[in-house]
Amino acid sequence: MIRFLLLSLLLLSCSAQASVPTETFARTDGYDSVSISPDGRYLAMRVPMGKDFGLAVIDLVNKTSRNIGAGEERSIAQYDWASSTRLVFTLAENFGFAEAPLATGEILAIDVDGKSGSYIFGWRATDRETGTRFNNKAHAEAWGEVIRTLPNDPQHVMVASYAFVKDADRIRGIAMRVNVHNGQRGDKVASPVSGYVRFAADDTGFVRLVRGYDEQNHSVTYVRSPEKPDWRELDLDLGEIADSTERETLQQFSSDKRTLYLRTRTGSDRLCLVALDLEAGSVTELSCDAVGDVSVVIPNFDGTAPAAALYLAGKPRLHILDIDKRSAKVLNTLQKAFAGQLAVPVSVTADGQKFIAAVLSDRNPGDFYLVDIATMKADYLVSARTWIEPDLMGERRPVVIPARDGSSLHGYLTLPAGSDGKNLPLVTIPHGGPFDAHDDWFWDEDAQLLATHGYAVLQVNFRGSGGYGKNFLEAGRRGWGSVMIDDISDATRWAIAQGHADAKRVCIYGASYGGYAALMSAVREPDLYRCSVGYAGVYDLPRLRKDTDAVKSTRGRRSFDEYIGDDVAQLKQASPVTHIDKLKAAVMIVHGTRDTRTPFSQAEALKDALESRKFPFEWMAVKDEVHGFYRPENRKAFFDKLLAFLGQHIGQPAPPATP
């Protein structure tokens, strides 16, 4: 079994725990982004190196391992296999004014033996600036990200470049082919629209699709082909530009390059999986759901068609397609082998014979297995958080909650392990974002922290949340302090009415928008909540509109005005600081002093408003942390303070969970 080899190589420990102390949840993932080299010889995964992140590379033939770092105060953010022996990765750096490393838009490459490191794209001008292990091969006054690797051209990757200029959302991005050894560039293609876009290139490197936003902030899609190289617009609604999972979706071209498989709302309120004929511009629906959006598209084992569509509404559902019968058979076998969890391929060898499977659930933060398709044998490799004992974690029940207007709200109720789920102290946790963000069924750090200390935890996807169609998302427009808060209140009252929560022991806690919702809910429902905790929260909307980095771009300012509001008087009325006189709940304020998304001035505004009314509160300001705490010791200190605060106001928490 490979399991024991890797445990010894990486010095992992997986001993059972008798309790779940707060430091267990304060630690970040130990291992993530596990992938296999195209030839199947090597494994790579991101691993912590001090307070930074690097790569561990495992040679499965020689049974050796090597750690690859990016330099002091620098982390590897995202990586890819350019070939079976060379890795490319993007950089993140601690610049000395914030604890969390910030993405720099630089791209580096290195061999699996840790040699021949090269800086292939970015703004640093000298070898000294880039670090002693990486020779500076390419200077660019621009931000870069990898679009895709090229299996038939291992000497190059496709890169998107965005020039460093004032108001950069007025500049058009460029896609180009970049040499992974010397940084030389070629085959440049300009986006047909300005600002940040997603490029889609086929496996030859030809850029065939761009999606972005027009000047009215509407999603637009353009396509081209070798026969018709000029961009032409298609009438498609692909939704908001998503995170890195979308990059993988935009690589799923048919073998003849004529069809691209992607998610679109064309013909539906929800994001559905379709086959887009790039020549005709027509779409054929392959998978759609009556409730939720397609979240992730799982490719088949040669990458030429989708094998399954993943839906996250309620308990995750994998709709396995019949396009590729071999892939369908493997996926069905995988789900049966890991019944009760979700098991999906995340990295496949070039010959499609072996793959890395990620297995996760509401109690399991994630295990990784190496699967041989010929034998369907799955060898355990490593876990995302080896120190988490799934048996100690709480069940996350998908729930459907009626809102006051008759709409259905979807959410999750996490219960302490072994609990009967009755008459418990309850903590409602509204998610951040809020637009297009959502809670799902998978292991949740905050919910499990509280559940292992005796609390029921309620999370609801209120209007404006993503994953439930465009109409549901749009229903939250300019509803920060109204319909969103109504939905959260309705969900909390539902938990009480169902007998899950003790009506006299209810608190609300959230981060970012969730911090806003925590205080605004306590203001609007003064008799519902005993306490309110805001973590990196928003409390003064007019001040946020002036201070946040989210409005530095034209698109950011337009989005703020459209979705939150542009009338100062209305923003003031929707600000919790305006209504402190209605507040009864105990308050705790937690914020990082270097936060630029919800600046520290938000915490100071709430502090001033409370002090002016002589309203007592708990205060935790952490120097140099940004939007959410990064250092484990700061996270632990916050969790300890949070548990003490909740215990004081809604009853002493139960003892830590035991097996």
N, C-alpha and C positions, 0 to 999 in steps of 0.2 A: 504493500500500500504506500502510495506517495505521501499520504498524510504524515507518517512518522518521519520521513525524510525531511519534509518541509518544516515540521515542528522543531527538529534538531537544527536545521540550517538557520532558521530565523529566530531561534531562541524563544519560541512561543510558549505560553503557559495556559492551560485550559482547566485549571482545578475548580472544583465545585465550590460555591460560596454558601455560607450559612446565613448571610444577610445581604442587603443591598444598600451600602452606604452611599452618600451623595457623590463621593469621588468617582464611583462607578459610572455615573451619568455625566460627570464633568469631563471625562476623557473623550477625545475625538476618535473617529474611526482609526483603528490600527492598520487596516489593510483595505484598500479599495481599488477600483479600476483594474481588476485582474484580467490579463489577456495572454494569449498564446501567440508565438511567432508564426509567420506564414508556413514555415517548414515543420512546425510542431516540436522543435527542439528546446525552445526557451519559454519560460513564463516570466512575465513582468507584472509588477503591482506597485502602487503607490504606498509608501510606508513613512511613518514619522521618523524624522532625524532631528532630535532635540525639539525645538519649537517649529522647525521647518519640515517640509515633505520632500522626499526624494524617491528613487525607484530601487526596488530589489529585483534583480534578474537571476533566475534560477536556470541552470543548465541541467536538463533532465537526463542527459546522456552521461555526463561526467559527475553528476550529483554534487555540484558546487553552486555557490551563490555569490553574488557581488552586489554591493550597494553603490548607487550612482547618485551623487548630490549635485545641486546646481550652484553651490557656493554658499558662503556664510550669509545669513539673513535672507536667503533666497529659497524658493520652493518650486518644485515642478508642479505646474497647475494641471495640464492635460497632455497626454502623450499618445503617439501612434507608432506602429511598426512601418517604417518606410520600406524595409526589406527584412529578411530573416536575421540579419546581423546588425541593423542600424535603426536607432530610435530617434524620432523627432519629438520635441516637446516645447510647450509654451512656458513662460517664466512668470512667477509672482515674487514680489519682493517686499520686505519690511524696510520702509524708507526712513525709519527712525522717529516718525511722528505718530505711528499707530501700531498696535500690536498685531493685527491681522495682516498677512501679506496681501498686497494689491497686485492685480494683473498688470503687466507692463506692456503687453503687445509685442514681445520679443519671441523669436523662435530659434531654438538651438537643436543640434543633432549630435549623437555620439554612438560609437559602436558598443555592442553588448559587453565587450571586455573592458569598458571604461576608457578606451583610447580613442584618438582621432576626434576629439570634441571640437565642434565648429559652431560659431555663431552665424546663422544663415539669414537672419532678417531682424532688423531693429534699429534703434536710434543711438546706441552707444557708439562712440567713435574710435575707441582704442582697445587693444587687448587687455590693458590694465583694468579698464572699466568693466569688461565683460567677465573677468575672473581668469585665473591663471590656467585653468584646464581647458578653456574654450577659446580657440583662435578666432579673432574677429575677421569674418570673411565678407560681411555685407553690412553696409550702413544705409539706413533709410530713415528719413524724418517722417515716420508713419507708424501706425498701429497695425499689427498683423495677426492673423489667425489661420490655422490650417483648415482648408475646405475639405480635402480628402487626400488619401494616399493613392498611388497608382500601381496596382499589382503587376502590370506589364511594363512598368518603367520605374524600377526601384531606385533609380538615381535621382528622382524628382518627387516633389509633392506639389499640390495645388494650394496656393495661399491667397487670402483676401487681404488687401492693403487699404488703409484709410489714412489720408494725410493729416499731419498735425497742423491744423489751422484753426483760427477763431471761427466759432459757429460751424463746426465740422459737418453738421447735418445738411449743409448746403453744398458739400463736396461729394463727387461721385466716387464710390469705391472701385477698386481695380482688382481683378482676378488674374493671377499669373502662375506660371510654372517656375518653381525654384529648385535649384540643385541642392541636394542634402549634404554635399561635401564642401562646396565652395560658395554657395549662395547666389550663383549666377541666375539671372532671371530671363524669362522669355514668354512668348505667347500671351501678351497682356490683353485683357478684355475689360473695357469700362462698363460699369453698370448703366442702364438706361435711366435710372432715377438716382437722386442724390440721397445722402444719409446712409445709415447702416442698413445693409441688405443681407440676404442669404443667397449665396451662389450655389447652384447645383451643377456639378461637372460629371460626365460619364467616366468610365474607367480608362479611357484614352486621354483624359484631361481636357476634352472639349467642353466648354461651358455652355450648357444648354438652357438653363433657367435662372432667373433672378426674381426674388420676391422682396418687396419693400413697401414703402408708403409714399403716397403722393403729397402734394402741398396741403391738401385738406385732411391729411392724416388717415386716409383710406388705404386699405391693403391693395396692392397692385402686383400683377404677375406678368412677366415677359418671358418669351421663349425664342430660341433660334436653333438652326441646324447647320451642318457643314454645307448643305445645298442652298440654304437661305440664311446667310450669316447675319443679316440685319435683325435687330430686336423687333418683335411684334407683341402687342399686349393681348392677353387673354382675359376673358370675363370669368375670373375665379376668385373666390373668397377663401383664402387659406388660413384665416384667423390671425391672431397675434403671432409675431415671430417668437418662437419658443426657445427653450434652452438647448443644450448640446445634443439632446436626444433627437432633435429635428435634423441635425446635421447628418445623422446616420440614415434617417428616412430619405433625405434628398440624394442618396447614393443608389437607390434601388431602381435601376434602369433594366429594362428587358435586354436580352442578349443582342437584339438588333438595334438598340438605343432609341427606338421609336416611342416606347412607352415608359413613362415614369409613374411609379406608384407613390401616392402621397395622400395626406389628409386634406380634405376641403369641405367647406360648408355649401358648396354649389349644389342646389337642389334640396338642401336640408338646413334646419336650424342648428344641427349639431355637426361636429367634425366627423366625417365618414371617410373610410378608406376607399379610394378610387384608383382606377387605371386611367391616366391622362395620356391620350394620343397627342404627342407633341406636334405632329404635322397638321392634324385636323382640328386640334383644340377641343376635341370631344372627351367626355368623361364617362366611364362605366363604373357604377357602384359595385364594390366588392364586399363591404361590411359596414353596417350601420346599426345604431342602437336607439331604442325609443326614449332612453333617459339620458345617457351620457355620451361624451365625445370619445372618439378613439384617442388614446393617450400615446401609445407607442406602437410602431409597426415593426414586427419581428421579421427579418428577411429569411429566405430559404438558405440552404447551406452553400449555394454558389453565388448568392447575392443578386440574382437576376429576377426575383419575384418575391412578393410577400408570402410568408408562411402563416402568419397569424396577426390578429389585431388585438391589442390589449385595452380593455375598458376598466376604469378605476372606480366608477360609481358603485357604491355599496361595497361588497366584497369583490376584489379584482376578478375579472372574467377574461379568459383567453379564448377568442374566437379563432379556432384553427381552420385554415382554409384548405381547399382540396386542389389548389393549383399545382402543387408539387407533392405527389403522394408520398415520396420518401420522407420529406420534411414533416409532413403531417403525421406520419407513423411515428417518427422519432419524438415529436412534441407530445403526442398522446401518451406514449410510453413514459416520457419524463414526468408528466403530470400525475400519472398513476403511481410512479415510484415515490413521489414526494406529495402524496395526498394531504390536503389541508394547508399546503403552502403553494406559492407560485414559483415555478421553475422555468427559467427562460435562458436561451443561449445569449451570451454577451460577446463572445470572441470565437472565431472559427479559423481553422487552418486553411491554407490555399486550396488543398485538395478536397476540402469539405468532409474529411474523415474523423476529425477530432474537434471538440469545442469545449469552451469553458461555460458552465451553467451557473447562474446565480440563483440561489434558493432562499426565499425570504417569506416572512409572514408577519402577523401582528405581534408575535412574541419573539421572533428571530430577526435580528438586524441584518442578517445576510450571511450565508455560507457559499463557498465557491467549490465546484467540483470539476474535475477533468473527465470528460465523457468520450469514450471510444465508440463510434457509431456502429462499427462492425460487430462488437460484442455487447454493446449497450451497458458496459461496465462503467460505473461512476466512482472515481476515486476522490475522496475528500482532500482539499488543498488547504484552505484557511478560512477563517471567519472575519467578517468586518470588525466585530468587537468580540474578541475571544473571551473577554471577561464577563459578558452578559450570559446569564443562565436562563434560557427560555422558560423553564418550568416555574421560575419566580415571577415572570411577567404576567400582567393582567390581560384578560380577554378584551379585544376591541370589537364591540358589537355594532354592525351597521344598523342605523335606525332611520326611519322615515317619519318626519314630524309635520303635523299640519300647522301652517301659518294662519294668522288671523284672517287673511283674505282668501283662504281656501287652497292656496298653493302648497305644494309638497316640498319640504326641505330635507336634504339628505345629510346625515352626519354620523358621528361615532361616539359610543359610550364605552369608556374604558373602566373596567371594574377590577378591584384588587383580587389577586389570585386567591381562590378558595371562598370568595364572598358570595353571599346569596343575592347581592345586588339590591338590597332593600334598605331604605332609611339611612343612607350614608351621607357623610359630609360631602358636598359637591363643589368642584371647581369648574367653572365654565371657561374655556380657552378659545376666544375668537382668533382666527389666523391673521397673519399680516398680509401685506400686499396693498390693498385688498383685491384689486381687479385682476381677474384671471388666475389668482392664486387659489389653492384649495387644500383641504385636509383629505387624507386617504386612509386606507385600512392598515397600512404597513406600520412597523414598529416606530413609535413616536417617543422621543426622549422626554419631553415635558410630561406627557400623559403617563408614561411608565414610572417616572420619578415619583409622581404624586400617588399613583395607584399602589406602588410598593410601600407607601407610608399611610395607607388606609383610606385614600380619597377616591371617590368616583370622579371621573373627568368627562365632561361633555364638550364636543367640538362639532360645530354645525357649519355647513357651507351655505352661508347667507346669500341673499341677492348680490350680484356683482362677482361672486366666485366663479372660477373657471371650471371646465369639465362637464357642464350641464347645458350646453348650448348657448348660442349668441343671445337669445332673448333673455335668458336668465342672467347672463352677464350684464347686458344693457339695462336690465331692471334696477341695477344698483347705481346707475349714473346719477351723480349729484345726490346720492343717498347715504353718504357717510353717517350723518347724524340722525337719519330718519328710518328708511325701510331696512337698512342693515341692522340697526339697533333693535327695531321691532322684531326681526327674525331671531336675533340672539335672545331677546327676552322671551319670545314664544317658545323657543327650544328649552330654555331654563325652566319655565313653568311646566312644560310637558314632562320633564324629568321628575319634577316634584309630584305632578298629578299621577304619574305612573308608579309612584312609590319608591323610585330609585334614590331620591334625595330627601333629606330632612330639610323642610322649608326654613328652619331657623339656623341652618348651618350651610350657607351658600356664599361663595366668593367668586370673583371673576378676575382673571389674569391674562394678559396678552402682551405681545411684542410688536413694535412698529404700529401699523394700523390697529393691531390687537390691543396695544396699550391705549390708543385713542378710544377704542370700543369699550375697554374695561372701565375707563373713567366716565365716558359718556353714558354707558349703561347704568352706572351707579348714580349719575345725576338724574337721568330720566326715570329710573326705577329705584328710588331711595329706600324703599322698604323690602326690596327683593334680595339685595346683596349686603352681607355683613362687612365685606372688605373688597378692596380693588387694588390690583397691582399693575403698574405700567412700566414696561421694560423697553427702553429706547422708543418711547411712545410719542404721539403727537397730541398736543393740547391746545395750541393756538394756531388756527389755520391761516389767518392773515400773515402772521410772522413766518410760518412755514413757507408760504408762497414767495416770500422775499429771501429766505435763507437756504432752502434746500438745494443740493446739487442736482436734483431731478429736473429743475427748470433752467439749467444752463444752456440747453439746446432749444432750438425753435420747436421741435416736436415735443420735447418735454413740457415746455410752457403751454403749448396747445393742448396736450393731454390733461395737464392739471386743470386748465380752465374748463375743458369739456366735461371731465369726469368728476372733479371735485367742486369747482365753481370759480367764477371770476368777479363776483360782486362782493366787495369787502364787507359790507353790512351783513350779507347772508353768511359769509364765512365766519364772521365774528359770532353770529347767532348760533352757528353750528360748532363753536369751539367750547370744550368743557370748561376752560378758565372763566368763561362768561357766566357760568351757572353754579359756581361753588356754593352759593347760598342755599342750594337745594340738596347739597350733599350730606349724607348721614354715614356712609360706609367709611371704615378706616382705610387709609391710603398709604401705599408704599410706592416711591418713585425710584427707578433704577435706570442709570444712563451712563454711557461712555462719553468722556469729555471730547473725544476726537470724531464723534459721529458727524458725518456730513449729509447723510440721507435725511435723518430727523435730527437736526443739530442740537447740541447741548442746550441751546437757548430755549428749546421746548421744555426741558426739565426745569430750567430756571424760571420760565414764565409760570409754570404750575406752582413751583415753590413760592414765588412771590404772591400769587393769588391766594394760596392757602395761608400764608403768614399774615397777609393783610386782614384776613378774617379770623385770625387766631385759631385756625383749624389744625390740630396736631397731625403729624405724618411721619413716616419712616423715610429715610433718605440714604441712597447709595450711589455715589458718583465715583467712577473708576477712571483714573488717569490713563490716557493714551489708548483706551479701548474705543472701537468704532461702533458700527451698527450691529450690536450683538457681541458678546464677549468671546474672545478668541483663546486667551490663555486659560488652561485647565484650572489653575489656582483661583482665578477670578470667577470662573464659572462655578466652582465649588463654593466659594464664599457667597455668591448670589443664591445658589440652591439652598445652602444652610439658612440664609436669612429669610428666604421665601418660606421654607418649611416652618421656621420659628414663628413667622408672621401669621401664616395660616393656622398653625396650632393654637396660637393665642386667641384667634377670633372665631374659629368654628370648631373648637374642641381639640384637645390633644390628639395628635395623629396616632394611629395604631402602631404597634411595634413593626420594625422592618419585616418584610416577608421572609419566610423560611420555606425550605422544600416541603 
